[in-house]
Amino acid sequence: MNNSQQDEQDDLQKYLEEKAKQEQESEQEKKEEQEPEPLSAYDACVLKESAKIHELIAEAQQRPKDE
């Protein structure tokens, strides 16, 4: 094998290693995006109270108005 063939093979090897590394990083980023972050106790409480408020609003809208 001559020197230019060895250089081409080295370049190809580097390219393939870089491509594999990029794909692995891309898969890791997708996995992180798919996994929701755990809610803090405060956020969970806010969401729970917000849901209660929406339920009360929906009930109030269904009731006939007292005039």
C-alpha positions in Angstrom: 0.0 0.0 0.0 1.5 3.3 -1.0 1.5 6.5 1.1 -1.5 8.2 -0.6 -3.7 5.1 -0.1 -2.7 5.0 3.5 -3.7 8.7 3.8 -7.0 8.1 2.2 -7.7 5.2 4.5 -6.7 7.3 7.5 -9.0 10.1 6.4 -11.9 7.7 5.8 -11.3 6.2 9.3 -11.4 9.6 10.9 -14.5 10.6 8.9 -16.3 7.4 10.0 -15.3 7.9 13.6 -16.5 11.5 13.6 -19.8 10.5 11.9 -20.4 7.8 14.5 -19.6 10.3 17.3 -22.1 12.8 15.9 -24.8 10.2 15.6 -24.3 9.1 19.1 -24.5 12.7 20.4 -27.6 13.3 18.3 -29.3 10.2 19.7 -28.4 11.3 23.3 -29.9 14.7 22.7 -33.1 13.1 21.3 -33.3 10.9 24.4 -32.9 13.9 26.7 -35.6 15.8 24.9 -38.0 12.9 25.2 -37.5 12.4 28.9 -39.5 15.0 30.8 -37.7 16.8 33.6 -39.1 15.9 37.0 -41.4 18.6 38.4 -40.4 20.4 41.5 -42.8 20.3 44.4 -43.7 23.9 43.7 -44.5 23.2 40.0 -46.5 20.2 40.9 -48.6 22.2 43.4 -49.2 25.0 40.9 -50.4 22.6 38.2 -52.7 20.8 40.7 -54.2 24.1 41.9 -54.5 25.3 38.3 -56.5 22.1 37.4 -58.8 22.8 40.4 -59.4 26.3 39.2 -60.2 25.2 35.7 -62.7 22.6 37.1 -64.4 25.3 39.2 -64.6 27.6 36.2 -66.1 24.8 34.0 -68.7 24.0 36.8 -69.6 27.7 37.1 -70.1 28.1 33.4 -72.5 25.1 33.3 -74.7 26.5 36.1 -77.6 28.7 35.1 -77.2 32.3 36.1 -79.3 33.4 39.0 -81.0 36.6 38.1 
